[in-house]
Amino acid sequence: MKIGFFTANFSEKPLEEVAKLAADFGYETLEIPAYEGNGQLETAEMLEPGKADSIKKMVRSYGLGICALSNHSDSFLIMGPGGADTDFIYRGTPEEKIQHGTESLIRTAQAANALEVPVVVGYPGVENWGRFFFFPYGQGWSEYEEQFAERFTPILDKFQEYGVKFAIEIHPNSFVYDTHTAERALELVGNHPCLGYNLDPANVLYLGLSAELLIDRLEGRIYHVHAKDAEMVEHNMPLGGALMQGDMRRLDRSFRFRIPGWGDVRWKKIITELSMIGYEGAISYEHEDVTMSRMDGVRKTIEFLRPLIIENPYEGRQDKLFANDSI
């Protein structure tokens, strides 16, 4: 496993400046935004002659690799919401938004191919997450299942054509939000070889799920991991509960995103389970912690994670007592 750096942490800075910063602090690989207008990497440019090679050369010059491209923004339009909620991403009719999201995600797969990047991370979106609940419209979620299969199967076929995997970030406001929906999504597309998941333990913690169990259940389908923590603010939980809305900076907030080591995610267990299933990808630091600066996070995250990375698997006992290699 390598410790990665999501360059969108400093979206206002040019990509090379962020690459240098990450390398200076000892990060090993980059996750780079690739949705339209992100300011660091435009997918259309990566398809022009020589452009991808120049990015690869620049990244290598700092001793880094690229672990993933992120299309969290545009991909969210494919299943919605299609109204005013997503106008900040792309303004248009619901049909135009679906088309924009689909084309952008496929173009990101093309760019990943050109950059020799194995994974694209994104969201499928969902028109109304509340339909996971049976009231007032019990058929609602099954209709979304039909949408997912219809809209994403052709996209996944394109990913396969370009030799790239699509990692859906399991998220509490999207079609895939827990272990059950992650397993169901695979069924809906016939266990397509290009569909897998980005594990963000903070998102999983928010809904009270076991990240360790999710890792084990999705063995072979974890394509990327975010290094982000979450804090269930114990003294505020009786006041607001886990689904409390409002500004993340509220003092009475019952849930906060944190940097790794400052929340409730059990990182030793997470890294152990990832190692047990043979995960060899990146753990990519993403900063959404409203309690401290991004530079605080840059320093503290690498210092926290570096000693936890398991360098090599267990070799097995070689003495006579365990000659049958049972341990």
DRENNULO-462132 format. One record per residue (C-alpha): residue in three letters; chain; x, y, z. Coordinates in pm, whole numbers. Layout:
% residues N
> ala / A / X / Y / Z
...
This chain:
% residues 327
> met / A / 0 / 0 / 0
> lys / A / 108 / 355 / -72
> ile / A / 7 / 677 / 100
> gly / A / -161 / 897 / -156
> phe / A / -256 / 1262 / -177
> phe / A / -579 / 1394 / -329
> thr / A / -463 / 1709 / -510
> ala / A / -813 / 1859 / -485
> asn / A / -715 / 1933 / -124
> phe / A / -554 / 2242 / -279
> ser / A / -778 / 2294 / -580
> glu / A / -679 / 2660 / -609
> lys / A / -316 / 2566 / -682
> pro / A / -170 / 2434 / -1009
> leu / A / -117 / 2059 / -1024
> glu / A / 262 / 2078 / -1027
> glu / A / 269 / 2298 / -717
> val / A / 53 / 2046 / -530
> ala / A / 262 / 1755 / -657
> lys / A / 576 / 1919 / -517
> leu / A / 405 / 1983 / -184
> ala / A / 292 / 1621 / -157
> ala / A / 636 / 1489 / -247
> asp / A / 808 / 1719 / 2
> phe / A / 606 / 1567 / 285
> gly / A / 665 / 1207 / 176
> tyr / A / 341 / 1118 / 1
> glu / A / 394 / 859 / -270
> thr / A / 114 / 888 / -525
> leu / A / -155 / 1130 / -641
> glu / A / -529 / 1119 / -689
> ile / A / -609 / 1398 / -936
> pro / A / -948 / 1561 / -1006
> ala / A / -1073 / 1511 / -1362
> tyr / A / -1426 / 1654 / -1362
> glu / A / -1473 / 1954 / -1589
> gly / A / -1344 / 2289 / -1469
> asn / A / -1144 / 2153 / -1175
> gly / A / -846 / 2377 / -1252
> gln / A / -577 / 2108 / -1235
> leu / A / -639 / 1854 / -1510
> glu / A / -884 / 1872 / -1800
> thr / A / -960 / 1535 / -1956
> ala / A / -1007 / 1675 / -2305
> glu / A / -651 / 1809 / -2297
> met / A / -516 / 1467 / -2196
> leu / A / -641 / 1332 / -2529
> glu / A / -432 / 1582 / -2727
> pro / A / -94 / 1459 / -2858
> gly / A / 181 / 1479 / -2597
> lys / A / -32 / 1621 / -2315
> ala / A / -62 / 1301 / -2111
> asp / A / 309 / 1230 / -2153
> ser / A / 396 / 1574 / -2015
> ile / A / 181 / 1516 / -1705
> lys / A / 335 / 1173 / -1647
> lys / A / 683 / 1316 / -1683
> met / A / 610 / 1599 / -1440
> val / A / 464 / 1365 / -1178
> arg / A / 757 / 1123 / -1210
> ser / A / 1003 / 1409 / -1169
> tyr / A / 883 / 1442 / -808
> gly / A / 914 / 1069 / -745
> leu / A / 537 / 1022 / -751
> gly / A / 283 / 810 / -936
> ile / A / -85 / 863 / -1011
> cys / A / -316 / 619 / -833
> ala / A / -653 / 749 / -954
> leu / A / -845 / 1019 / -1136
> ser / A / -1146 / 1165 / -956
> asn / A / -1475 / 1239 / -1130
> his / A / -1683 / 1282 / -816
> ser / A / -1858 / 1587 / -957
> asp / A / -1981 / 1516 / -1311
> ser / A / -2050 / 1147 / -1250
> phe / A / -2302 / 1244 / -981
> leu / A / -2529 / 1376 / -1258
> ile / A / -2581 / 1033 / -1416
> met / A / -2849 / 935 / -1165
> gly / A / -2915 / 1275 / -1017
> pro / A / -3053 / 1480 / -865
> gly / A / -3139 / 1641 / -1197
> gly / A / -3287 / 1966 / -1067
> ala / A / -3154 / 2280 / -902
> asp / A / -2951 / 2075 / -650
> thr / A / -2685 / 2004 / -915
> asp / A / -2693 / 2328 / -1114
> phe / A / -2360 / 2417 / -952
> ile / A / -2209 / 2119 / -1136
> tyr / A / -2382 / 2167 / -1471
> arg / A / -2682 / 2379 / -1562
> gly / A / -2932 / 2212 / -1795
> thr / A / -3232 / 1986 / -1817
> pro / A / -3220 / 1648 / -1636
> glu / A / -3154 / 1479 / -1972
> glu / A / -2871 / 1720 / -2051
> lys / A / -2719 / 1658 / -1710
> ile / A / -2726 / 1280 / -1760
> gln / A / -2559 / 1321 / -2098
> his / A / -2295 / 1556 / -1960
> gly / A / -2215 / 1326 / -1669
> thr / A / -2197 / 1019 / -1892
> glu / A / -1972 / 1182 / -2151
> ser / A / -1746 / 1331 / -1884
> leu / A / -1705 / 997 / -1705
> ile / A / -1623 / 809 / -2025
> arg / A / -1377 / 1081 / -2123
> thr / A / -1215 / 1041 / -1781
> ala / A / -1164 / 673 / -1856
> gln / A / -997 / 773 / -2183
> ala / A / -773 / 1019 / -1998
> ala / A / -687 / 754 / -1739
> asn / A / -587 / 521 / -2020
> ala / A / -364 / 789 / -2172
> leu / A / -206 / 859 / -1831
> glu / A / -170 / 487 / -1748
> val / A / -388 / 533 / -1439
> pro / A / -577 / 218 / -1333
> val / A / -878 / 366 / -1154
> val / A / -1139 / 641 / -1185
> val / A / -1329 / 730 / -868
> gly / A / -1679 / 877 / -875
> tyr / A / -2040 / 869 / -760
> pro / A / -2343 / 729 / -942
> gly / A / -2571 / 984 / -772
> val / A / -2938 / 919 / -697
> glu / A / -3244 / 1138 / -750
> asn / A / -3385 / 1096 / -399
> trp / A / -3176 / 912 / -141
> gly / A / -3476 / 910 / 93
> arg / A / -3637 / 642 / -122
> phe / A / -3427 / 381 / 54
> phe / A / -3713 / 403 / 305
> phe / A / -4032 / 209 / 220
> phe / A / -4266 / 503 / 293
> pro / A / -4431 / 672 / 107
> tyr / A / -4330 / 499 / -219
> gly / A / -4214 / 144 / -169
> gln / A / -4127 / 84 / -535
> gly / A / -3891 / 382 / -550
> trp / A / -3561 / 207 / -487
> ser / A / -3626 / -76 / -733
> glu / A / -3679 / 188 / -1003
> tyr / A / -3338 / 331 / -921
> glu / A / -3192 / -17 / -959
> glu / A / -3327 / -30 / -1314
> gln / A / -3176 / 314 / -1382
> phe / A / -2837 / 207 / -1251
> ala / A / -2819 / -102 / -1472
> glu / A / -2943 / 86 / -1778
> arg / A / -2715 / 389 / -1743
> phe / A / -2397 / 233 / -1610
> thr / A / -2363 / -92 / -1805
> pro / A / -2267 / 91 / -2129
> ile / A / -2029 / 315 / -1932
> leu / A / -1860 / 14 / -1774
> asp / A / -1824 / -144 / -2117
> lys / A / -1636 / 169 / -2227
> phe / A / -1415 / 147 / -1917
> gln / A / -1334 / -211 / -2012
> glu / A / -1246 / -96 / -2363
> tyr / A / -997 / 153 / -2215
> gly / A / -859 / -91 / -1955
> val / A / -967 / 119 / -1657
> lys / A / -1168 / 35 / -1342
> phe / A / -1451 / 248 / -1204
> ala / A / -1454 / 277 / -824
> ile / A / -1782 / 405 / -682
> glu / A / -1734 / 589 / -357
> ile / A / -1976 / 441 / -105
> his / A / -2153 / 750 / 26
> pro / A / -2463 / 824 / 236
> asn / A / -2629 / 1035 / -34
> ser / A / -2592 / 811 / -337
> phe / A / -2726 / 494 / -494
> val / A / -2449 / 288 / -331
> tyr / A / -2444 / 378 / 37
> asp / A / -2383 / 56 / 233
> thr / A / -2265 / -303 / 200
> his / A / -2599 / -432 / 72
> thr / A / -2631 / -172 / -204
> ala / A / -2265 / -225 / -304
> glu / A / -2325 / -597 / -348
> arg / A / -2656 / -534 / -523
> ala / A / -2496 / -290 / -770
> leu / A / -2254 / -562 / -879
> glu / A / -2544 / -800 / -938
> leu / A / -2731 / -539 / -1141
> val / A / -2447 / -512 / -1395
> gly / A / -2374 / -884 / -1408
> asn / A / -2065 / -854 / -1186
> his / A / -1898 / -641 / -1450
> pro / A / -1519 / -670 / -1411
> cys / A / -1470 / -293 / -1421
> leu / A / -1704 / -207 / -1133
> gly / A / -1559 / -177 / -785
> tyr / A / -1544 / 60 / -492
> asn / A / -1362 / 344 / -329
> leu / A / -1369 / 292 / 46
> asp / A / -1395 / 614 / 244
> pro / A / -1411 / 495 / 606
> ala / A / -1556 / 828 / 719
> asn / A / -1862 / 785 / 499
> val / A / -1909 / 431 / 626
> leu / A / -1878 / 534 / 991
> tyr / A / -2145 / 802 / 941
> leu / A / -2412 / 535 / 884
> gly / A / -2292 / 309 / 1163
> leu / A / -2148 / 45 / 930
> ser / A / -1846 / -176 / 987
> ala / A / -1574 / -75 / 743
> glu / A / -1383 / -392 / 829
> leu / A / -1679 / -613 / 738
> leu / A / -1738 / -415 / 419
> ile / A / -1375 / -471 / 315
> asp / A / -1406 / -845 / 371
> arg / A / -1741 / -870 / 188
> leu / A / -1610 / -672 / -109
> glu / A / -1283 / -860 / -140
> gly / A / -1141 / -810 / -487
> arg / A / -1365 / -510 / -554
> ile / A / -1191 / -247 / -341
> tyr / A / -1004 / -49 / -606
> his / A / -918 / 264 / -409
> val / A / -925 / 397 / -51
> his / A / -960 / 746 / 94
> ala / A / -767 / 842 / 405
> lys / A / -1039 / 1042 / 576
> asp / A / -1164 / 1009 / 931
> ala / A / -1491 / 1095 / 1104
> glu / A / -1591 / 1184 / 1455
> met / A / -1925 / 1096 / 1607
> val / A / -1928 / 1379 / 1860
> glu / A / -2046 / 1179 / 2158
> his / A / -2166 / 1467 / 2375
> asn / A / -2376 / 1604 / 2086
> met / A / -2530 / 1277 / 1965
> pro / A / -2831 / 1291 / 2202
> leu / A / -2903 / 1640 / 2067
> gly / A / -2882 / 1589 / 1691
> gly / A / -2833 / 1220 / 1611
> ala / A / -2628 / 1082 / 1325
> leu / A / -2835 / 1246 / 1049
> met / A / -2812 / 1600 / 1184
> gln / A / -2807 / 1868 / 914
> gly / A / -2636 / 2207 / 919
> asp / A / -2295 / 2368 / 893
> met / A / -2009 / 2129 / 972
> arg / A / -1854 / 2408 / 1180
> arg / A / -2145 / 2418 / 1426
> leu / A / -2023 / 2364 / 1781
> asp / A / -2322 / 2140 / 1852
> arg / A / -2270 / 1929 / 1541
> ser / A / -2304 / 1555 / 1615
> phe / A / -2085 / 1443 / 1323
> arg / A / -1764 / 1590 / 1180
> phe / A / -1517 / 1478 / 917
> arg / A / -1163 / 1465 / 1055
> ile / A / -811 / 1389 / 937
> pro / A / -686 / 1032 / 998
> gly / A / -617 / 965 / 1364
> trp / A / -841 / 1243 / 1494
> gly / A / -1173 / 1064 / 1459
> asp / A / -1329 / 730 / 1542
> val / A / -1210 / 521 / 1245
> arg / A / -1003 / 222 / 1360
> trp / A / -715 / 261 / 1117
> lys / A / -506 / -34 / 1235
> lys / A / -803 / -263 / 1177
> ile / A / -882 / -103 / 840
> ile / A / -526 / -142 / 716
> thr / A / -509 / -496 / 851
> glu / A / -823 / -602 / 665
> leu / A / -706 / -433 / 345
> ser / A / -378 / -621 / 375
> met / A / -561 / -950 / 441
> ile / A / -761 / -920 / 116
> gly / A / -446 / -837 / -80
> tyr / A / -518 / -469 / -144
> glu / A / -206 / -307 / -289
> gly / A / -344 / 31 / -397
> ala / A / -329 / 373 / -241
> ile / A / -472 / 521 / 76
> ser / A / -537 / 872 / -50
> tyr / A / -551 / 1160 / 199
> glu / A / -859 / 1380 / 151
> his / A / -903 / 1686 / 372
> glu / A / -1255 / 1780 / 485
> asp / A / -1170 / 1849 / 849
> val / A / -1324 / 2184 / 949
> thr / A / -1137 / 2195 / 1281
> met / A / -786 / 2248 / 1142
> ser / A / -601 / 2389 / 843
> arg / A / -513 / 2185 / 538
> met / A / -142 / 2219 / 612
> asp / A / -202 / 2085 / 962
> gly / A / -366 / 1790 / 791
> val / A / -83 / 1743 / 542
> arg / A / 173 / 1714 / 821
> lys / A / -30 / 1517 / 1071
> thr / A / -178 / 1264 / 824
> ile / A / 154 / 1141 / 684
> glu / A / 301 / 1120 / 1034
> phe / A / 3 / 916 / 1153
> leu / A / -33 / 679 / 858
> arg / A / 329 / 603 / 775
> pro / A / 398 / 376 / 1077
> leu / A / 71 / 186 / 1017
> ile / A / 144 / 72 / 661
> ile / A / 216 / -300 / 649
> glu / A / 525 / -332 / 431
> asn / A / 517 / -707 / 366
> pro / A / 283 / -1000 / 440
> tyr / A / 362 / -1257 / 707
> glu / A / 625 / -1508 / 593
> gly / A / 490 / -1802 / 794
> arg / A / 656 / -2007 / 1068
> gln / A / 946 / -2221 / 953
> asp / A / 1027 / -2419 / 1268
> lys / A / 945 / -2787 / 1324
> leu / A / 638 / -2715 / 1537
> phe / A / 468 / -2558 / 1237
> ala / A / 609 / -2764 / 954
> asn / A / 269 / -2792 / 791
> asp / A / 262 / -2411 / 753
> ser / A / -57 / -2383 / 956
> ile / A / 44 / -2043 / 1089
